[in-house]
Amino acid sequence: MRKASYFIAALVVGGAVAVAGQERIDQDVFWKIRREGTNNSKILPTLHVLTDVYGPRLTGSPNLKAAGEWAIEQMHAWGLKEGRLEPWDFARSGWTNERLAAHIVSPVKDALVAEALAWTPGTEGIVRAQAVQLTLPQRPTRDVLTAHLAALKDVVKGKFVLVGVPQTVLVTFNAPALRREDADVVTQLNAAPAGPPQQNQQPQAQPPQAEKPAQPQPLTNNQIQEQLNQFLVVNGAVVRINDAGRDHGQIRAFNNAAYDVAKAPPTVVMRNEDYGRIWRLLTDKRSVELEFDIVNRTHPEGRTSYNVVAEIPGSDKADEVVMLGGHLDSWHAATGATDNAIGCAVTMEAARILVTIGVQPRRTIRVALWSGEEQGLLGSQAYVKEHFGTAEEPKPAHEKFAGYFNIDSGTGRTRGMTVFGPPAAGAILREVLAPFTDLGVLGATTTRSRQRGGTDHTSFNEAGLPGIGMLQDPIQYASYSWHTNLDTYERIVEDDVKKSAIAIAAAVYHLAMRDEQLPRFSKEEMPRRPQPQQPQTPPAATPAQPPQAPPTTATGAASR
């Protein structure tokens, strides 16, 4: 298996040499990077502080700002310079959950597992009340939903309201692979570069037709949730309970779409196993009594959020910059280890390695830890707009930018990189990464897409700058730790994150030392920018909303 891996990697590297073959790789520095990153890694201590001390790190929360301040202090201690918090306008108050205790007290007694939905209020102390079921019509219009809810005013008053039939979570017999086969990675890296999304063609002119009476349109899910939340607030529901709908106690708790605690009742997402139990008891005509204590806080000062920046100063090309980073913010159900304290720790470690071994980069190397990523890449969007502008309307620093490395896909080791740029940019990165095939790094590919989305390097791509994203082994990221209450320090694979830091440190160093910047698209070659997206306001996290259920009526808890 090892021999086959080297053969596959040799094919990738051989292709790179055939395309470029001109890179002067400083093997002595690369060896020093390996030795320092392997023998003296500080990744686990960094992760411990970011997760156990400062997690969770929801955008706008005191924890996030404190984590940023600590990161600056730590990077200064390692020898980085110019550490600072760069503010941007989040336009929402911050929010934190300080306490959530949930129990079923009748007809049985047991603890329940739930997470608060962000930007919802808490309860006024300990509350005990009956539970009721509530389901919604499918694809209702506003009038249909209004009529449906009007009949339920007395049912929800003073009650815990379970919204939606429990989701059926099937047993998984075939677990997803934890590692990617080398052949699969090579196939992906050798695929044709992703292009920009196809622009819709103009429709052909149609003959005029008689206008039909406008039909009422079904509400969007966000509109349904807004109307339902308003109904529950006005009619005195005690707590809204959503089904997490995932296996093995996983919970993904996102946010109230309005980002306004006055526009939602106290709301929790409950693990599917507990939610289903309560629902079945109610369906069996048993009276169910619950007891909750939820303490949530809002933080007006959180309207200003911060990106964290620190640097290794350059020498003769100091006005040019190579960047690396990840997002420091997390969701609030866990401590945000794999999403994305790991990315921050890896990039901090890569910078630490370079300082420790005493390199003198020609270009400035800048670490950036973003906030607001989970609400729509808001921090990196603000930073790129402020410092670089776009290819169409560039600021002076735009032409001085040499690349941004981003890592944000969990604990899995880096297997390759994707850069926004022409084929020559990918060829250079393939040569730089070739010495690390034994660490599982199998090359690089390119993209022509300027579509924003996924993670922060696409903020740079959208601006026409070379953003570089990591291709990683999946481990249990998408299946168990991404945005869930299981995203904790225990999910870290130490060997993987060490290898990622080594590969990124080497690539960053090389780009900081080249005579020329990483090749970019010329003005004539630059892919068209996608149609402008909505203004940068935090979007609704729609996965947090419960699914719509078949139309039925609400059922109160009745004694058997």
C-alpha positions as CSV (number, residue, x, y, z in Angstrom):
1,M,0.0,0.0,0.0
2,R,2.9,2.4,0.8
3,K,4.6,1.6,-2.5
4,A,1.4,2.3,-4.4
5,S,0.9,5.6,-2.6
6,Y,4.4,6.7,-3.6
7,F,3.8,5.7,-7.2
8,I,0.6,7.7,-7.3
9,A,2.2,10.7,-5.7
10,A,5.1,10.4,-8.2
11,L,2.6,10.7,-11.0
12,V,1.2,13.9,-9.6
13,V,4.6,15.4,-8.9
14,G,5.9,14.3,-12.3
15,G,3.0,16.2,-13.9
16,A,3.9,19.3,-11.9
17,V,7.6,19.2,-13.0
18,A,6.6,18.8,-16.6
19,V,4.4,21.9,-16.4
20,A,6.7,24.1,-14.3
21,G,9.9,22.5,-13.0
22,Q,11.5,25.9,-12.2
23,E,10.8,26.2,-8.5
24,R,13.9,26.5,-6.2
25,I,12.8,24.5,-3.2
26,D,14.8,25.3,0.0
27,Q,15.0,21.7,1.2
28,D,17.1,22.8,4.3
29,V,14.3,25.1,5.5
30,F,11.7,22.4,4.7
31,W,13.6,19.9,6.8
32,K,13.8,22.4,9.7
33,I,10.0,23.0,9.4
34,R,9.4,19.2,9.6
35,R,11.7,18.8,12.6
36,E,10.2,21.7,14.6
37,G,6.6,20.8,13.7
38,T,7.1,17.2,14.6
39,N,9.2,17.4,17.8
40,N,8.1,20.7,19.4
41,S,4.5,21.2,18.3
42,K,2.3,23.6,20.3
43,I,-0.9,22.7,18.6
44,L,-2.5,20.8,21.4
45,P,-1.9,23.4,24.1
46,T,-3.3,26.1,21.7
47,L,-6.4,23.9,21.0
48,H,-6.9,23.4,24.7
49,V,-7.0,27.1,25.4
50,L,-9.2,27.9,22.4
51,T,-11.7,25.2,23.2
52,D,-11.6,24.4,26.9
53,V,-11.0,27.9,28.1
54,Y,-12.7,30.1,25.5
55,G,-15.2,27.8,23.8
56,P,-17.8,28.2,22.5
57,R,-16.9,31.4,20.5
58,L,-20.1,32.6,19.0
59,T,-19.8,35.8,16.9
60,G,-20.5,38.8,19.1
61,S,-19.9,37.0,22.3
62,P,-17.4,38.0,25.0
63,N,-15.7,34.5,24.6
64,L,-14.8,35.2,21.0
65,K,-13.2,38.6,21.8
66,A,-11.3,37.1,24.7
67,A,-10.1,34.2,22.5
68,G,-8.8,36.7,20.0
69,E,-7.0,38.7,22.7
70,W,-5.4,35.6,24.0
71,A,-4.3,34.5,20.5
72,I,-2.6,37.9,20.0
73,E,-0.8,37.6,23.3
74,Q,0.3,34.1,22.5
75,M,1.5,35.0,19.0
76,H,3.5,37.9,20.4
77,A,5.1,35.5,22.9
78,W,6.2,33.4,20.0
79,G,7.7,36.4,18.2
80,L,5.1,37.5,15.8
81,K,4.6,41.3,15.5
82,E,1.8,43.8,15.0
83,G,-0.9,41.7,16.7
84,R,-4.2,43.5,16.7
85,L,-8.0,43.2,16.7
86,E,-9.5,44.7,13.5
87,P,-13.2,45.7,14.1
88,W,-16.1,45.3,11.7
89,D,-19.8,45.9,12.0
90,F,-21.7,42.7,12.9
91,A,-24.9,44.8,13.3
92,R,-26.4,42.5,15.8
93,S,-26.0,42.2,19.6
94,G,-24.0,39.2,20.8
95,W,-25.6,36.3,22.6
96,T,-24.6,33.6,25.0
97,N,-26.2,30.7,26.8
98,E,-25.1,30.4,30.4
99,R,-27.3,27.6,31.7
100,L,-29.8,25.1,30.4
101,A,-31.3,22.4,32.6
102,A,-34.1,20.3,31.2
103,H,-36.1,17.5,32.8
104,I,-39.2,15.4,32.3
105,V,-40.9,15.2,35.7
106,S,-44.1,13.3,34.8
107,P,-45.2,10.6,34.0
108,V,-41.5,9.6,34.5
109,K,-38.5,11.4,35.9
110,D,-35.4,11.9,33.8
111,A,-32.9,14.4,32.5
112,L,-33.2,15.7,28.9
113,V,-30.5,16.7,26.5
114,A,-31.1,19.9,24.6
115,E,-29.2,23.1,23.4
116,A,-30.6,26.6,23.3
117,L,-31.2,28.2,19.9
118,A,-29.0,31.3,19.6
119,W,-30.6,34.7,19.8
120,T,-33.6,33.5,21.7
121,P,-34.6,34.5,25.3
122,G,-34.2,32.4,28.4
123,T,-36.9,31.5,30.9
124,E,-37.7,33.6,33.9
125,G,-36.2,31.1,36.4
126,I,-37.3,27.5,36.6
127,V,-40.5,26.8,34.8
128,R,-42.7,23.7,35.0
129,A,-45.6,23.1,32.7
130,Q,-47.4,20.6,30.5
131,A,-46.1,19.6,27.0
132,V,-48.2,19.8,23.8
133,Q,-47.6,18.8,20.2
134,L,-47.9,21.2,17.3
135,T,-47.7,20.4,13.6
136,L,-47.9,22.6,10.6
137,P,-49.6,22.4,7.2
138,Q,-47.3,21.6,4.3
139,R,-46.3,24.6,2.1
140,P,-49.0,26.9,3.6
141,T,-49.9,30.3,2.3
142,R,-50.0,33.1,4.9
143,D,-53.8,32.9,5.2
144,V,-53.7,29.1,5.6
145,L,-51.1,29.3,8.3
146,T,-52.9,32.1,10.1
147,A,-56.1,30.2,10.2
148,H,-54.3,27.0,11.3
149,L,-52.6,28.8,14.2
150,A,-55.7,30.8,15.3
151,A,-57.4,27.6,16.4
152,L,-54.5,26.7,18.7
153,K,-54.2,29.9,20.9
154,D,-55.6,28.2,24.0
155,V,-53.6,25.0,23.4
156,V,-50.2,26.6,23.5
157,K,-50.7,29.1,26.3
158,G,-48.5,28.3,29.2
159,K,-47.2,25.1,27.6
160,F,-44.0,23.6,26.3
161,V,-44.6,23.3,22.6
162,L,-43.0,20.5,20.6
163,V,-43.0,21.7,17.0
164,G,-43.2,18.9,14.3
165,V,-43.4,15.2,14.2
166,P,-40.1,13.5,15.3
167,Q,-37.9,12.7,12.4
168,T,-37.2,9.0,11.7
169,V,-33.4,8.6,12.0
170,L,-32.4,5.3,10.4
171,V,-29.6,3.1,11.7
172,T,-26.5,3.5,9.6
173,F,-25.0,0.1,8.6
174,N,-22.2,1.5,6.4
175,A,-20.1,4.1,8.2
176,P,-18.5,6.8,6.0
177,A,-14.7,6.4,5.4
178,L,-12.5,8.2,7.8
179,R,-9.6,8.4,5.3
180,R,-9.6,9.2,1.6
181,E,-7.9,6.7,-0.7
182,D,-4.9,8.3,-2.4
183,A,-6.4,7.4,-5.8
184,D,-9.5,9.4,-5.0
185,V,-7.5,12.4,-4.0
186,V,-5.4,12.3,-7.1
187,T,-8.5,12.0,-9.3
188,Q,-9.9,15.1,-7.7
189,L,-6.7,17.1,-8.0
190,N,-6.4,16.1,-11.7
191,A,-10.0,17.0,-12.6
192,A,-10.6,20.0,-14.8
193,P,-10.6,23.2,-12.9
194,A,-14.0,24.3,-11.5
195,G,-15.4,27.2,-13.5
196,P,-17.7,30.1,-12.6
197,P,-21.4,29.2,-12.4
198,Q,-23.1,29.4,-15.8
199,Q,-25.0,32.6,-16.4
200,N,-28.6,32.1,-17.2
201,Q,-29.4,32.7,-20.8
202,Q,-31.9,35.3,-21.7
203,P,-35.2,33.6,-22.4
204,Q,-36.7,33.9,-25.8
205,A,-39.5,36.4,-26.2
206,Q,-42.9,34.7,-25.8
207,P,-46.1,35.9,-27.4
208,P,-48.3,38.0,-25.0
209,Q,-50.8,36.0,-23.0
210,A,-53.9,36.9,-21.0
211,E,-53.0,37.7,-17.4
212,K,-54.1,35.1,-14.9
213,P,-55.3,36.1,-11.4
214,A,-52.4,36.1,-9.0
215,Q,-52.4,33.0,-6.8
216,P,-51.3,33.1,-3.1
217,Q,-47.8,31.9,-2.9
218,P,-46.6,29.4,-0.3
219,L,-44.5,30.9,2.5
220,T,-40.8,30.3,2.6
221,N,-39.5,28.3,5.6
222,N,-38.1,31.5,7.2
223,Q,-41.5,33.2,6.8
224,I,-43.2,30.2,8.4
225,Q,-40.8,30.3,11.4
226,E,-41.2,34.0,11.8
227,Q,-45.0,33.8,11.9
228,L,-44.9,30.7,14.2
229,N,-42.5,32.4,16.6
230,Q,-44.6,35.5,16.7
231,F,-47.7,33.4,17.4
232,L,-46.0,31.5,20.3
233,V,-44.7,34.8,21.8
234,V,-48.1,36.5,21.6
235,N,-50.0,33.5,23.0
236,G,-47.7,32.8,25.9
237,A,-45.9,29.6,25.0
238,V,-43.4,28.8,27.7
239,V,-40.7,27.1,25.6
240,R,-40.5,26.0,21.9
241,I,-38.9,22.6,21.4
242,N,-37.4,21.5,18.1
243,D,-36.3,18.0,17.2
244,A,-32.5,17.7,16.4
245,G,-33.3,14.9,14.0
246,R,-29.9,13.2,14.2
247,D,-28.5,10.0,15.5
248,H,-26.5,9.2,18.7
249,G,-27.6,12.4,20.5
250,Q,-26.2,14.8,18.0
251,I,-27.7,18.3,18.2
252,R,-27.2,21.2,15.7
253,A,-28.5,24.4,17.2
254,F,-28.2,27.4,15.0
255,N,-30.0,30.7,15.5
256,N,-33.3,32.5,15.5
257,A,-33.4,34.0,12.0
258,A,-34.4,37.4,13.3
259,Y,-31.4,37.7,15.6
260,D,-33.8,39.4,18.0
261,V,-34.7,37.8,21.3
262,A,-38.0,39.8,21.4
263,K,-39.2,38.0,18.2
264,A,-39.0,34.4,19.5
265,P,-40.0,32.4,22.5
266,P,-37.3,30.6,24.6
267,T,-36.3,27.8,22.1
268,V,-34.3,24.7,22.4
269,V,-33.2,21.9,20.0
270,M,-33.6,18.6,21.8
271,R,-31.8,15.3,20.9
272,N,-34.0,13.1,18.7
273,E,-34.1,10.3,21.3
274,D,-35.6,12.6,24.0
275,Y,-37.9,14.4,21.6
276,G,-39.3,11.1,20.2
277,R,-39.9,9.8,23.7
278,I,-41.9,12.8,24.8
279,W,-43.9,12.8,21.5
280,R,-44.8,9.1,21.8
281,L,-45.9,9.6,25.4
282,L,-48.2,12.5,24.3
283,T,-49.5,10.4,21.3
284,D,-50.3,7.7,23.9
285,K,-52.6,10.2,25.6
286,R,-50.3,10.5,28.7
287,S,-49.9,13.8,30.5
288,V,-46.3,14.9,30.2
289,E,-44.9,17.6,32.5
290,L,-41.5,19.2,31.8
291,E,-39.2,21.5,33.9
292,F,-36.7,23.9,32.3
293,D,-34.3,26.5,33.5
294,I,-32.7,28.5,30.6
295,V,-30.3,31.5,31.2
296,N,-29.4,33.4,28.0
297,R,-27.7,36.8,27.8
298,T,-27.4,39.4,25.1
299,H,-24.4,41.6,24.6
300,P,-25.0,45.0,22.9
301,E,-21.2,45.5,22.6
302,G,-21.1,42.5,20.3
303,R,-22.5,44.6,17.4
304,T,-18.8,45.3,16.8
305,S,-16.9,42.1,16.1
306,Y,-13.2,41.6,15.4
307,N,-10.8,39.8,13.2
308,V,-7.4,38.8,14.7
309,V,-4.3,39.7,12.8
310,A,-0.5,39.2,13.5
311,E,2.5,39.2,11.3
312,I,6.0,38.0,10.6
313,P,7.5,41.2,9.0
314,G,9.0,40.9,5.5
315,S,12.3,42.3,4.3
316,D,12.9,43.5,0.7
317,K,9.3,42.8,-0.3
318,A,7.6,43.7,3.0
319,D,4.8,45.6,1.2
320,E,3.7,42.4,-0.3
321,V,1.8,39.9,1.9
322,V,1.2,36.1,2.1
323,M,-1.7,35.3,4.4
324,L,-2.9,32.1,6.3
325,G,-5.8,31.6,8.6
326,G,-9.1,30.1,9.6
327,H,-12.2,31.3,11.4
328,L,-12.1,31.7,15.2
329,D,-15.8,31.9,15.7
330,S,-17.9,28.8,16.4
331,W,-21.5,27.7,17.1
332,H,-22.4,27.4,20.7
333,A,-23.5,23.8,21.3
334,A,-19.9,22.7,21.9
335,T,-16.5,24.2,22.2
336,G,-15.8,24.5,18.5
337,A,-12.7,22.2,18.2
338,T,-12.9,20.9,14.7
339,D,-14.9,23.9,13.5
340,N,-12.7,25.7,13.7
341,A,-10.2,26.0,16.6
342,I,-8.2,23.4,14.7
343,G,-7.8,25.7,11.6
344,C,-6.7,28.5,13.9
345,A,-4.3,26.4,15.9
346,V,-2.8,24.9,12.7
347,T,-2.2,28.3,11.1
348,M,-0.9,29.8,14.4
349,E,1.5,26.8,14.6
350,A,2.7,27.2,11.0
351,A,3.6,30.8,11.8
352,R,5.2,29.7,15.1
353,I,7.4,27.2,13.3
354,L,8.6,29.8,10.9
355,V,9.5,32.2,13.6
356,T,11.1,29.5,15.8
357,I,13.5,28.3,13.1
358,G,14.5,31.8,12.3
359,V,13.5,32.4,8.8
360,Q,13.6,35.9,7.3
361,P,10.8,36.1,4.8
362,R,11.0,38.5,1.9
363,R,7.2,39.1,1.9
364,T,5.2,39.8,5.1
365,I,3.5,36.7,6.4
366,R,0.2,37.6,8.0
367,V,-2.0,35.3,10.2
368,A,-5.7,36.1,10.2
369,L,-8.3,34.5,12.5
370,W,-11.8,35.5,11.3
371,S,-15.1,36.1,13.1
372,G,-18.5,35.9,11.6
373,E,-17.7,33.0,9.3
374,E,-20.7,31.0,10.6
375,Q,-23.1,33.8,9.8
376,G,-21.9,34.1,6.1
377,L,-18.1,34.7,5.9
378,L,-18.8,38.2,7.3
379,G,-15.4,38.9,8.9
380,S,-13.3,37.9,5.9
381,Q,-15.7,39.7,3.6
382,A,-15.3,42.9,5.6
383,Y,-11.5,42.5,5.7
384,V,-11.1,41.9,2.0
385,K,-13.4,44.8,1.2
386,E,-11.5,47.1,3.5
387,H,-7.9,46.1,2.5
388,F,-8.0,44.9,-1.1
389,G,-11.2,45.8,-2.9
390,T,-11.9,43.7,-5.9
391,A,-10.4,42.9,-9.3
392,E,-12.9,45.4,-10.8
393,E,-12.3,48.1,-8.2
394,P,-8.9,47.3,-6.6
395,K,-7.2,49.1,-3.8
396,P,-3.4,49.5,-3.9
397,A,-2.8,46.4,-1.8
398,H,-4.7,44.2,-4.3
399,E,-1.7,43.9,-6.6
400,K,0.6,43.3,-3.6
401,F,-1.2,40.2,-2.5
402,A,0.6,36.9,-2.9
403,G,-2.0,34.3,-1.6
404,Y,-4.2,33.3,1.3
405,F,-4.1,29.7,2.8
406,N,-7.3,28.7,4.6
407,I,-8.0,25.5,6.6
408,D,-11.5,24.8,7.8
409,S,-12.6,21.1,7.3
410,G,-12.0,19.5,10.6
411,T,-9.2,17.5,12.1
412,G,-8.3,15.5,9.0
413,R,-4.8,16.0,7.5
414,T,-4.2,18.1,4.5
415,R,-4.3,16.0,1.3
416,G,-4.0,18.7,-1.3
417,M,-4.8,22.4,-2.0
418,T,-7.0,24.3,-4.4
419,V,-6.0,27.7,-5.6
420,F,-8.0,30.4,-7.5
421,G,-5.7,31.1,-10.4
422,P,-4.3,29.9,-13.8
423,P,-2.8,26.4,-14.3
424,A,0.7,27.9,-13.5
425,A,-0.4,28.7,-10.0
426,G,-1.4,25.1,-9.4
427,A,1.8,23.8,-10.9
428,I,3.9,25.9,-8.5
429,L,2.0,24.6,-5.5
430,R,2.3,21.0,-6.7
431,E,6.1,21.4,-6.8
432,V,6.2,23.0,-3.3
433,L,4.1,20.2,-1.8
434,A,6.0,17.4,-3.6
435,P,8.4,16.8,-0.7
436,F,5.5,16.1,1.6
437,T,3.9,13.1,-0.2
438,D,5.0,10.9,2.8
439,L,2.7,13.1,4.9
440,G,-0.2,12.3,2.6
441,V,-0.1,15.6,0.7
442,L,-0.7,14.7,-3.0
443,G,-0.7,17.9,-4.9
444,A,-2.8,20.9,-5.9
445,T,-5.4,22.0,-8.4
446,T,-6.9,25.2,-9.5
447,T,-10.4,26.8,-9.7
448,R,-11.8,29.6,-11.8
449,S,-14.8,30.1,-9.6
450,R,-15.3,33.4,-7.9
451,Q,-18.5,32.2,-6.1
452,R,-18.4,33.0,-2.5
453,G,-19.4,30.2,-0.1
454,G,-18.2,27.4,2.1
455,T,-15.4,29.0,3.9
456,D,-13.2,32.1,4.0
457,H,-10.7,31.7,1.2
458,T,-13.7,32.2,-1.2
459,S,-13.9,35.8,0.1
460,F,-10.5,36.2,-1.6
461,N,-11.5,34.3,-4.7
462,E,-14.6,36.5,-5.1
463,A,-12.3,39.5,-5.1
464,G,-10.1,38.0,-7.8
465,L,-7.3,37.1,-5.3
466,P,-5.6,33.8,-5.0
467,G,-7.4,32.1,-2.1
468,I,-6.1,28.6,-1.3
469,G,-8.3,26.0,0.4
470,M,-7.2,22.7,1.9
471,L,-8.5,19.3,0.8
472,Q,-8.6,17.2,4.0
473,D,-9.4,13.7,5.1
474,P,-13.1,13.7,6.4
475,I,-12.5,11.7,9.7
476,Q,-15.9,12.4,11.4
477,Y,-16.3,16.0,10.4
478,A,-19.4,16.1,8.3
479,S,-21.0,13.1,10.0
480,Y,-20.5,14.0,13.7
481,S,-18.6,17.1,14.7
482,W,-19.6,19.8,12.1
483,H,-21.8,22.3,14.0
484,T,-22.8,19.7,16.6
485,N,-22.7,19.4,20.4
486,L,-20.0,16.8,19.9
487,D,-17.4,19.2,18.5
488,T,-14.9,19.1,21.4
489,Y,-11.2,18.7,22.0
490,E,-11.6,14.9,22.1
491,R,-12.2,14.8,18.3
492,I,-8.7,16.0,17.5
493,V,-6.3,13.7,15.7
494,E,-2.9,15.0,16.8
495,D,-0.8,13.5,14.1
496,D,-3.1,14.9,11.4
497,V,-3.0,18.5,12.6
498,K,0.8,18.4,13.0
499,K,1.1,17.3,9.4
500,S,-1.2,20.0,8.2
501,A,0.8,22.7,10.0
502,I,4.1,21.4,8.5
503,A,2.7,21.4,4.9
504,I,1.1,24.9,5.2
505,A,4.2,26.4,6.9
506,A,6.3,25.2,4.0
507,A,4.0,26.5,1.3
508,V,3.6,29.8,3.0
509,Y,7.4,30.2,3.3
510,H,7.9,29.4,-0.3
511,L,5.4,31.9,-1.5
512,A,7.0,34.5,0.8
513,M,10.4,33.9,-0.7
514,R,9.7,33.6,-4.5
515,D,11.1,36.3,-6.8
516,E,7.6,36.7,-8.3
517,Q,4.2,36.4,-6.8
518,L,2.0,33.4,-7.4
519,P,0.7,33.7,-10.9
520,R,-2.8,35.3,-11.3
521,F,-5.3,35.7,-14.0
522,S,-4.6,38.7,-16.1
523,K,-7.2,41.4,-16.4
524,E,-8.4,39.8,-19.7
525,E,-8.4,36.3,-18.3
526,M,-10.2,37.1,-15.0
527,P,-13.4,35.1,-14.7
528,R,-16.5,37.2,-14.4
529,R,-17.7,38.0,-10.9
530,P,-21.0,36.3,-9.9
531,Q,-24.1,38.5,-9.6
532,P,-23.9,40.5,-6.3
533,Q,-25.3,38.7,-3.3
534,Q,-27.5,40.2,-0.7
535,P,-26.1,42.8,1.6
536,Q,-23.8,41.5,4.3
537,T,-26.2,40.9,7.1
538,P,-26.3,37.7,9.0
539,P,-28.4,35.2,7.1
540,A,-30.8,32.7,8.7
541,A,-29.3,29.4,9.6
542,T,-32.1,27.4,8.0
543,P,-30.8,23.9,8.9
544,A,-31.7,24.8,12.5
545,Q,-35.4,25.0,11.6
546,P,-37.6,21.9,12.1
547,P,-39.1,20.3,9.0
548,Q,-42.7,20.9,8.0
549,A,-45.0,18.2,9.0
550,P,-48.2,16.8,7.5
551,P,-51.3,18.9,8.4
552,T,-52.9,17.9,11.7
553,T,-54.1,19.8,14.7
554,A,-52.2,20.5,17.9
555,T,-52.8,17.9,20.6
556,G,-52.8,18.8,24.3
557,A,-51.5,16.5,26.9
558,A,-54.4,14.6,28.2
559,S,-54.6,12.2,31.1
560,R,-54.9,8.6,30.2
